[in-house]
């Protein structure tokens, strides 16, 4: 884990230097991915050079707010909270009038992510700093991300790291010195785009998902070969379908370390 962390930290420092950036901007959601990216950036360039913005809505839990505040305090981040509910509601009303009918749930969810991406890019234009996209490899491979939303940025530092590994990386980094509230590691992953939303509502549990993804993408095994190894047929076909259907998203992702 130490080598992985150092590789990511040095890769981030070099990428920023090569592109003439000395600070970064990211959305700090209270989830593990943005937490890890924030800590990584703080280790690489100093917390005072990391602009972390919590863009809350009515779906944002108190736990997420407390986690974000804790990460900011532990890592000396340049932290800010914004309430974006009025922007979200305004856009939903605009689209409802434009469509002439109710706005679908998926549209409302993606609007939140895209508004956040828009705000992060505006901060970059206004004040400088590279926006970091905080998605991981498991999300990128399955398409569990929003184009022009949480995929928005100049670099995706952990985009080549599976979610299961990120949990282990977080535990290792916290063993060096406490940079993350324990709750961000132990809580169930959620995008918090609707009430009580959990990643596992749409995805298999990450340890299981990542095992199948590794066989598909890293080992280049066919569906038949993976099933022959004893994996559940329905699960393998489901994951393979997610990977196949989301290739257009991966073609539009930021560079990945």
C-alpha positions as CSV (number, residue, x, y, z in Angstrom):
1,X,0.0,0.0,0.0
2,X,2.9,2.3,0.7
3,X,4.3,1.9,-2.8
4,X,0.8,2.5,-4.3
5,X,0.3,5.6,-2.2
6,X,3.7,7.0,-3.2
7,X,3.2,6.2,-6.8
8,X,-0.2,8.1,-6.8
9,X,1.3,11.0,-4.8
10,X,4.3,11.4,-7.1
11,X,2.2,10.9,-10.2
12,X,-0.2,13.7,-9.1
13,X,2.7,16.0,-8.2
14,X,4.3,15.4,-11.6
15,X,1.0,15.8,-13.6
16,X,0.3,19.1,-11.9
17,X,3.8,20.4,-12.4
18,X,3.8,19.3,-16.0
19,X,0.6,21.3,-16.6
20,X,1.7,24.3,-14.6
21,X,-0.8,23.9,-11.7
22,X,0.1,24.4,-8.0
23,X,-3.3,23.8,-6.5
24,X,-6.4,21.6,-7.0
25,X,-10.1,21.8,-6.6
26,X,-12.5,18.9,-5.8
27,X,-15.9,18.2,-4.5
28,X,-15.8,16.7,-1.0
29,X,-18.9,14.6,-0.6
30,X,-18.4,12.7,2.6
31,X,-17.7,9.5,0.6
32,X,-14.5,7.5,0.6
33,X,-13.4,8.3,-3.0
34,X,-13.3,12.1,-2.6
35,X,-11.9,11.7,0.8
36,X,-8.9,9.6,-0.5
37,X,-8.3,12.1,-3.3
38,X,-8.4,15.0,-0.9
39,X,-5.9,13.4,1.4
40,X,-3.7,12.3,-1.5
41,X,-3.7,15.9,-2.8
42,X,-2.9,17.3,0.6
43,X,0.0,14.9,1.0
44,X,1.3,15.8,-2.5
45,X,1.0,19.6,-2.5
46,X,-0.1,20.6,1.0
47,X,-3.7,20.9,2.3
48,X,-3.7,24.7,2.0
49,X,-3.5,24.2,-1.8
50,X,-6.5,21.9,-1.9
51,X,-9.9,23.7,-2.4
52,X,-12.5,21.2,-1.1
53,X,-16.1,22.1,-1.7
54,X,-19.0,20.3,0.0
55,X,-22.0,20.9,-2.3
56,X,-25.0,19.7,-0.2
57,X,-28.6,19.1,-1.1
58,X,-31.6,17.8,0.8
59,X,-30.2,14.3,0.3
60,X,-26.9,15.0,2.0
61,X,-26.8,13.4,5.4
62,X,-25.5,15.0,8.6
63,X,-22.9,12.2,8.6
64,X,-21.6,13.3,5.2
65,X,-21.3,16.9,6.4
66,X,-19.5,15.8,9.6
67,X,-17.1,13.6,7.7
68,X,-16.3,16.3,5.2
69,X,-15.6,18.8,8.0
70,X,-13.4,16.2,9.7
71,X,-11.3,15.6,6.6
72,X,-10.9,19.3,6.1
73,X,-9.7,19.8,9.7
74,X,-7.4,16.8,9.7
75,X,-5.7,17.8,6.4
76,X,-5.8,21.6,6.7
77,X,-7.9,21.9,3.5
78,X,-9.3,25.2,2.1
79,X,-12.9,24.0,2.8
80,X,-16.2,25.5,1.8
81,X,-19.9,24.4,2.0
82,X,-22.5,25.4,-0.6
83,X,-26.2,24.6,-0.6
84,X,-27.1,23.8,-4.2
85,X,-30.8,22.8,-3.7
86,X,-32.1,26.1,-5.2
87,X,-30.0,25.6,-8.4
88,X,-31.2,21.9,-8.7
89,X,-34.9,22.9,-8.1
90,X,-34.6,25.7,-10.6
91,X,-33.2,23.5,-13.3
92,X,-35.8,20.7,-12.7
93,X,-38.6,23.2,-13.0
94,X,-37.1,24.6,-16.2
95,X,-36.8,21.1,-17.7
96,X,-40.3,20.1,-16.6
97,X,-41.7,23.2,-18.4
98,X,-39.5,22.4,-21.4
99,X,-40.5,18.7,-21.5
100,X,-44.1,19.3,-20.8
101,X,-44.1,16.4,-18.3
102,X,-42.5,15.3,-15.1
103,X,-38.7,15.0,-15.0
104,X,-37.4,11.4,-14.7
105,X,-35.6,10.4,-11.5
106,X,-32.4,9.7,-13.4
107,X,-32.4,13.2,-14.9
108,X,-32.8,14.7,-11.5
109,X,-29.9,12.6,-10.1
110,X,-27.6,13.5,-12.9
111,X,-28.5,17.2,-12.7
112,X,-27.1,17.2,-9.2
113,X,-23.8,15.7,-10.3
114,X,-23.5,18.0,-13.3
115,X,-24.3,21.2,-11.3
116,X,-21.5,20.2,-9.0
117,X,-19.1,19.7,-11.9
118,X,-20.2,23.1,-13.3
119,X,-19.4,24.8,-10.0
120,X,-16.0,23.2,-9.6
121,X,-15.0,24.2,-13.1
122,X,-16.3,27.8,-12.4
123,X,-14.1,27.9,-9.3
124,X,-11.1,26.8,-11.5
125,X,-11.8,29.5,-14.1
126,X,-12.2,32.1,-11.4
127,X,-9.4,31.3,-9.1
128,X,-7.1,28.8,-10.8
129,X,-6.4,25.2,-9.8
130,X,-7.0,21.9,-11.5
131,X,-10.3,20.1,-10.9
132,X,-9.8,16.5,-9.8
133,X,-12.4,13.9,-10.7
134,X,-12.7,11.5,-7.8
135,X,-14.1,8.3,-9.5
136,X,-12.5,4.9,-9.1
137,X,-11.9,2.0,-11.5
138,X,-15.0,0.0,-10.4
139,X,-17.2,2.9,-11.2
140,X,-15.5,3.7,-14.5
141,X,-15.8,0.1,-15.7
142,X,-19.4,-0.3,-14.9
143,X,-20.5,3.2,-15.9
144,X,-21.6,4.1,-12.4
145,X,-20.7,7.8,-13.0
146,X,-22.2,10.9,-14.6
147,X,-20.7,12.3,-17.8
148,X,-19.9,16.0,-17.3
149,X,-20.7,15.6,-13.6
150,X,-18.5,13.5,-11.2
151,X,-16.3,12.7,-14.3
152,X,-15.5,16.4,-14.8
153,X,-11.9,17.4,-14.2
154,X,-8.3,17.6,-15.5
155,X,-7.2,14.3,-13.9
156,X,-8.8,11.3,-12.3
157,X,-6.1,10.2,-9.7
158,X,-7.7,7.0,-8.5
159,X,-9.4,6.0,-11.8
160,X,-7.2,2.9,-12.1
161,X,-7.8,1.7,-8.5
162,X,-10.6,-0.7,-7.7
163,X,-13.0,0.3,-4.9
164,X,-12.0,-2.7,-2.8
165,X,-8.3,-1.6,-2.9
166,X,-9.4,2.0,-2.0
167,X,-10.8,0.7,1.3
168,X,-7.5,-1.0,2.1
169,X,-5.6,2.1,1.0
170,X,-7.7,4.3,3.3
171,X,-7.1,1.9,6.3
172,X,-3.3,1.9,5.6
173,X,-3.1,5.7,5.3
174,X,-5.0,6.2,8.5
175,X,-2.6,3.8,10.3
176,X,0.2,6.3,9.6
177,X,-1.6,9.2,11.1
178,X,-5.3,10.0,11.3
179,X,-6.4,11.8,8.2
180,X,-9.8,10.3,7.8
181,X,-12.8,10.0,10.2
182,X,-13.3,6.2,10.7
183,X,-16.9,6.6,9.6
184,X,-15.9,7.4,6.0
185,X,-14.3,3.9,5.8
186,X,-17.0,1.9,7.6
187,X,-20.1,3.5,6.1
188,X,-22.0,2.0,3.2
189,X,-21.0,3.7,-0.1
190,X,-23.7,6.1,-1.5
191,X,-23.9,8.8,-4.1
192,X,-26.6,10.5,-2.0
193,X,-28.6,11.6,-5.0
194,X,-31.9,10.3,-3.6
195,X,-33.1,9.4,-0.2
196,X,-31.4,6.3,1.4
197,X,-29.5,5.6,-1.8
198,X,-26.7,2.9,-1.6
199,X,-24.3,1.9,-4.3
200,X,-25.3,-1.7,-3.8
201,X,-28.8,-0.8,-4.9
202,X,-27.4,-0.8,-8.5
203,X,-24.1,-2.7,-8.2
204,X,-23.1,-6.0,-6.6
205,X,-21.1,-5.7,-3.4
206,X,-17.7,-4.3,-4.3
207,X,-15.5,-7.2,-3.3
208,X,-17.6,-9.5,-5.5
209,X,-17.9,-6.9,-8.3
210,X,-14.2,-6.2,-8.3
211,X,-13.3,-9.9,-8.5
212,X,-15.4,-10.3,-11.7
213,X,-14.1,-7.0,-13.2
214,X,-10.5,-8.1,-12.7
215,X,-11.3,-11.3,-14.6
216,X,-13.0,-9.4,-17.4
217,X,-10.6,-6.5,-17.8
218,X,-7.2,-7.5,-16.3
219,X,-7.1,-11.2,-17.1
220,X,-9.1,-10.8,-20.4
221,X,-11.2,-13.9,-19.7
222,X,-14.4,-14.5,-21.6
223,X,-17.7,-14.9,-19.9
224,X,-17.7,-18.6,-20.4
225,X,-14.2,-18.9,-18.9
226,X,-15.2,-16.9,-15.8
227,X,-18.3,-19.0,-15.3
228,X,-16.3,-22.2,-15.7
229,X,-14.2,-21.0,-12.8
230,X,-17.3,-21.3,-10.6
231,X,-18.6,-17.7,-10.7
232,X,-22.4,-17.2,-10.8
233,X,-23.6,-17.1,-14.4
234,X,-26.2,-14.3,-13.9
235,X,-23.7,-12.1,-12.0
236,X,-21.0,-12.5,-14.6
237,X,-23.4,-11.7,-17.5
238,X,-24.7,-8.7,-15.6
239,X,-21.3,-7.3,-14.9
240,X,-20.1,-7.9,-18.4
241,X,-23.2,-6.1,-19.7
242,X,-22.4,-3.1,-17.5
243,X,-18.9,-3.0,-18.8
244,X,-20.0,-3.3,-22.5
245,X,-22.7,-0.7,-22.2
246,X,-20.5,2.0,-20.6
247,X,-17.5,2.0,-22.9
248,X,-18.7,5.3,-24.4
249,X,-18.3,6.9,-21.0
250,X,-14.8,5.6,-20.5
251,X,-13.8,7.2,-23.8
252,X,-14.7,10.6,-22.3
253,X,-13.0,10.3,-18.9
254,X,-10.2,12.6,-17.8
255,X,-6.6,11.2,-17.9
256,X,-6.1,8.6,-15.2
257,X,-2.9,8.0,-13.2
